[in-house]
Amino acid sequence: MSILPLHPDRICMGKLSAPKLNRNIVIICAYAPSLPVSESKPGVKGEFYQQLESVINTVSNRSLLYIAGEFNAQTGIREFYQY
């Protein structure tokens, strides 16, 4: 198994050899920027998804690809009710 920290603060990729399946297993772990970070630094979110797409595009079509991570950015308006 090899682990490559492609974008050390947000994305890494691990490759496993699966000889019985005659292919590799590739696991990409990604941590998307949260909404507050995206709002305070415009472009961070778009840059993250461009980086993720470029990493995905390096994976062979014959490989089994799994993408895991934290994509739960808070979106929308949060309403607080006081009783």
C-alpha positions in Angstrom: 0.0 0.0 0.0 1.2 3.5 -0.8 -0.2 6.7 0.6 0.4 9.9 -1.3 -0.4 13.3 0.4 -1.2 15.1 -2.8 -2.5 18.3 -1.3 -1.3 17.8 2.3 -3.9 19.9 4.0 -7.0 18.6 2.1 -6.5 15.5 -0.2 -4.5 12.3 0.0 -4.7 9.1 -2.1 -3.9 5.5 -1.1 -3.3 2.7 -3.6 -3.7 -1.0 -2.9 -2.8 -3.8 -5.2 -5.5 -6.4 -5.7 -3.9 -9.2 -7.8 -7.0 -11.5 -7.5 -9.1 -8.8 -8.9 -6.5 -8.0 -11.5 -6.7 -4.3 -10.7 -5.7 -1.7 -8.1 -7.9 -0.2 -5.4 -7.6 3.5 -5.1 -8.9 5.4 -2.1 -9.1 9.2 -2.1 -9.7 10.9 1.2 -10.6 14.6 0.9 -11.5 17.3 3.4 -13.5 20.1 1.8 -13.2 23.6 3.1 -16.1 24.7 5.4 -18.4 27.5 4.5 -16.8 30.0 6.8 -13.4 29.4 5.2 -14.9 29.6 1.7 -16.6 32.9 2.6 -13.5 34.5 4.1 -11.2 33.3 1.3 -13.1 33.4 -2.0 -11.8 30.8 -4.5 -10.8 28.2 -1.9 -13.8 26.0 -2.5 -13.4 26.1 -6.3 -9.7 25.4 -6.0 -10.3 22.5 -3.8 -12.8 20.9 -6.2 -10.4 21.5 -9.2 -7.6 19.8 -7.2 -9.9 16.9 -6.4 -10.9 16.5 -10.0 -7.3 16.5 -11.1 -6.5 13.8 -8.6 -9.5 11.7 -9.8 -8.4 12.1 -13.4 -5.0 10.4 -12.6 -6.8 7.2 -11.6 -6.9 4.5 -14.3 -10.3 3.4 -15.6 -9.4 -0.1 -14.6 -8.9 0.7 -10.9 -11.6 0.5 -8.3 -12.0 4.1 -7.0 -13.4 5.0 -3.6 -13.8 8.6 -2.5 -14.3 9.3 1.2 -14.0 12.4 3.3 -15.7 15.3 4.8 -17.9 17.3 2.4 -20.4 18.6 5.0 -20.0 22.3 4.6 -22.8 24.4 6.2 -24.9 26.1 3.6 -27.9 28.3 3.6 -29.3 30.6 6.2 -29.4 29.4 9.8 -32.4 30.6 11.7 -32.5 30.9 15.4 -35.7 30.9 17.2 -36.1 32.3 20.7 -39.0 31.3 22.9 
